[in-house]
Amino acid sequence: RSDNLDALCGYMRALLAPAPFVPTARDNLERLCRSLVSEKPPPPPSAALASLGASDAPPGSGDAIADAWAAEEARWEAGLCRLHALLHLRRPAGGGSLPSAVAQLRRELLQRLRACARVGRLKATRVGTALLVCIGSLHLPPRVGGEGEPASEPAAATEALAAELLKGIVCAIAPAVPKAAVGPERPLAALLAALAPLALWSAHSNHRLACLAPEARREYADALAQIGNGLPASARSAAASPPPVSGALVRLVGFTPLDAALASEARAAGGSVGGGSVRAGDASGLVRAHGATIFAALRLLAGAPCAWSAADSGARGDGAQLPLEWDE
C-alpha cells in the first residue's frame, strides 16, 4: 500500500528532525516494520516483465494493460517497504540469512523499477518518497534489539545493504531523465523535483556510501552522471547563478540528512531557503530550478562547482566534467 511508504518516510523524518519525536516515532516505526515483515511478500516479476522493451506492451486490452502496470507499481513499493523493514529489524522473517533475503527482494524490486522506467510508468512523487526513505535509512541510529530477540546482523552489514539498495534504485531510474527531457515539461519537472534532494545529498553526504565496493560506487557515479548529462540545456544554463528554490525543497527543511545541503543552497541564494521560490504551476521555471540544483550539485561532486558555490564548498578541480570523482 502506498500509505506504508509514506508512513516509513514520515517516521524517519520524525526521527531525523532537529528535535526528534522519540520514542513515539521509534515505536511506530518498529510496529510498522514488524507488520511489513509479517505480510506475504509481493510475487516475483514475470518473465514477460523482465523482457519488456520500451515499445512493447503486455497482451490484452488497454484497461487490462493499465491494470497490470498499476499492479507492478504497487508491487515495487511493497517490495521496497519490506526491504527497509528487514534492514531496520536487521534479521529476516522466519530465520535464514538476511543478506540472501535482501538480495532476492532487491533483484525483484529493481527488475520492476527498470521495467516501469522503460515504459514511462514511474510516478515521480513515489520515486521521490522512496529516495528519501533510502537516504533516511542511512542516517538512522542502529536499532537496539529487545531482550530475548534472535541475533541480528551487525549494523555495519545492514548499512552496506542499505547503501547497495540506494545505488541500485538510482541506477534503475537514471535512464528516465534523458527520456523525460525530450517530452512535456510538467512530467520532467516532477521527476527532477524527486531527484534534486538525491543530488544535493550525494554532493554533501556521499561519505555515507563509503561502505560500497569500488565498482558499486562507480556504478552510482555513472548513474548520477547519466542524470546530470541528461538534463535539458535550460537547466544547465540556469546553474550559472543561484537557482530559485522550489516548494519541494522548502518542505525538506528540518530533514537532518539534507541540512548541510540546504544550508549551502541558502547561503548561495544569499538568504533562507525558499526566499526565491518558484510557483507550483510554472513547469518551465520548475525544470530550470530543479535541474539547475541537480546540475550544480553534481558539478560540486565532480570537483568543478559553479562559480556561485565555489567559495562555500572548498571544492577541488577547475573544470572537470562528469563522470564523477568521489570524496573518500
N, C-alpha and C positions, 0 to 999 in steps of 0.2 A: 504494500500500500504506500502511496506517495506520502501519507502523513507520517510514516515511520522514518523516512529520510529527513523530513522537516523536523521531526522530534529529535533525531540524532544531532542535527545541526543546532537546534535550539539549546539542547542540554550542553553541548560542547561550548557554545558561545557563552552560556551562563557560567560555566566553569573556567573559561578563559577570558573573563571580563576583568577590568581593573579592580573591582570589588566582587570576587566570585560568590555565587549563590551556593555555598556549601553549608550543610550537607544535602540540601533539598535536591539540587540538580544532580549531585553524585548518586543519590539513592534512586532518582528517577531514571538516570542513565543505566544503572545496574539492573533495575527491573525491566527496562526495555530490552537490554541486551540478552537477559535470560529468556525473555519471551521470544525474541527473534531466533535464538539458537534452538528453542524447543519446537519451533514450527518446521513443517516439511520444507526442504529446500526447493527452489524452482527446478523444473525438469531440465535436463541437458538440452542444448540447442540441437535442432535437427540438422541432418547432413545438407539439406537444401539451403538452410540458412547460411551454413559455412561457405557454400559455393556461390552464394548470390552476388551478382555483379551490380554495378551502378545502374545498368539499363535493364536488368532483369526484374521480374515480378513473379511472386508465387502464383500458382494456378488458382482460379476461382473468380468470382465476381468482384466488382470494385468494393462492395461492402465487406466481403469476406477478406480481401486483401488488407483493408483498413483495420479490421478487427485483429487480423494476425499480427500486424505490426504494432498495434496498441498493446497486444499481449506481450510481445517481445520487449517493448519499452518498460512495461510493468515488471517484467522478469529481471531486466538488468538492474533496476532499482532494488528489487527484493534481494538479488544476489549481493549487491553492494552492501546493503544493510546487514545481511547475515555475516558477510566478511568482517565488517567492522565490529559486530558483536563478538565474533570469535576472537578477534585481535584484542578487544578490550578485556574479555574474560581470560584470555591467554591460555585457553585449553579448548579442545574440540568437544563437540557434543558426543556423548557415548564412548569416550575414550579414543584411543588411537593417536596418530601423530598430527599435531596442529599444522606444521608446515605442509604436510601432504593434503590435509583438508583444505587449507587455504589455497594451495596451488591449483587444485581441481576447480574450486569455485572461481578463482581468478581467471583461469583459462576460459571458462564458460561465460563469465561476465564480459571479458574483453572481446570474445567472439561476437557476442550480441552487440556490444558498442560499435565495433568495426562495421558490422552489417548495417546498423542504424545510420551510421555516418555515411556509408556509401550511398544509401538511398535517400538521404536527406530527412531522416526521421529522428534526429536528435533535437530534443526540446532544450533550448538554451538555458532556461531557468532551472531545469532539473540538473543539467550539467554543472551549472554554477554552484548549486547546493551540494552536489556530490564532491566537487573540488574543495569546497570549504570544509566538508566533513573529513576529507583526506588530509588536508592541511592541519585541521584541529587535532586529529588523532596523533600527529607527530609532535604536538606540544603538550598534550595531557600528561600529568604525572603518572607514573606506573600505578596500576591498581594494586591494592593490598588485599590478598585473599582472606576470607574468613576462616575461623577455626574449624578444622575437620574437612576443609575442602581438598579435593585432589590436587596433586602437584601441578603447577602451571609452568609454561615456558618462561625462560628468563626474559626480562624486559627488553634487553638488547636484541634478542632474537625477534620479538614481536615488532620492535621498531623497524628492523630491517625488512620484515614482511610488509609493514605499512608503507615504507618508502618504495618498495617494489610495486605495490599496488598503485600508488600515485603515479609512478613512472609509466606503468602500463596504460593507465587511463589517459594520460596526456598523449602518449604515442598513438592511442586509438582515435582520439578526437582531433589531433592536429591537422590531418588532411581535410577536415571540414572547412578550415579557414580559407585556403585558396579557392575552394569551390564556392563558398558563400560570397567571396569578394567580387565575383562576376555576376552576382544576382541582385535582387532588390535590396535596398539599404536597410529596411527595417529588420529583417531576419539577421543580417550581418551585424547590425548594432546590438541586437540581443546576444548574439554569440560572443562578440567582443566584450560586452559587459560581464559575461560569465568568465572570460579568460583574463580580464585585467587584474583581478586580485591574485591569480596564479602567477602572472608575470611579475607583479610587484613583490610578492613573497619570494619568488625564485631569485630576484635580484638582491634581496636583503637578508634572506634566511636560508640560502641553499646549503649551509653547513649541516642542516637537519638531514640532508641526503648523503652525508659523508659515509654512511653505512652501506651505500650501494657499491657494487663491484664497478671497477673502471669501465667495463663495457656497458653496464646499465646506465652509468652516468653519461656516457657518450650518447646513448640512445635518447636519454631525456634531453640532453642538449640539442641533439638533432631535431627532436620534435619541437622544442621551443624555437629553433631556427626556422623550421617549416612554418610555424605560426607567424613569426616576425617577417619572414620573407614573403609570406602570402598576403600581407596587409595591403590595402589599396594605397595608391600614391597620395591621396588626400591625407591619410593618417600619417604617412612618413613625413610629409612636408609640415604637418601640424606639430610634429615633435621638435621642430626647431625652436619653439618657445614653450613656456609652461602651459600645458593643456588645461582647459577648464575641467573641473571635477563634477562628475555626474552624481545624481542621487544614489545610484547603485553603490558607489564607493563611500559616499557620505554615510550610508546606512551601516557600513562596516566599522565605523569609528567605535572603539571600545572592544574590538576583537583583537586581543593582545598579539596573536601571531602576525598581524599586519600593522602593529603600532609603529615600528621603525619605518616601514614603507610609507604609511600615510603621513607621518610626521615629515618625512623628506618631501613628499608631494606638497604639503602645506608650506614648508619653507621655500620651495621653488616658486610657489604661487604668491609668496610674499604675504601670507596670512593664514587663516584657518582653512581646513578642508571644507569645501562647499562654498567658499567665498565667491567663486565664479562658476556656478553650476550651469548645466545645460538643461533646457526644457525637455520633459519626457517625450513630447511629441515631435521633437526635432531630430529625425532619423539621421540626416546628414551631419548635424552637429554631434550627435552621439557617436557616429562612426569615427569622426575626426578625434573626438575627445578620448574615447576608449582605445582607439587604435594608436593614438599618439602616446598614451600612457603605456601601452604594451610595448611599443617600439622603443621608447626611451628607456624603459626598464630593462629590456633585453640588450640594448646597446650598453647600458651600465654593466650588465652581467658579462658582456663580451669584453669589457675593458675599454670601451670607447663611448662614454656618455655624451649626451647632448650638452652643448655649451652651458645651458642654464643650470644643469645639475652637477657639473664637474666639481665646483668648489665644495659642494655639500658631500660628495661621495668619496673623495680621496681615491678615485679610481685609477686604474692603470691604462697604459696604452695611448695611442694618438691616432686612432682611425681604423682599428681592427674591425673587421666585418664578421657577421655571423658566418659559420657556426661558432658556438660559444666556447670560451675557456672558463674553467672553473676555479673558484676560490677553494683552497684546501683548508 
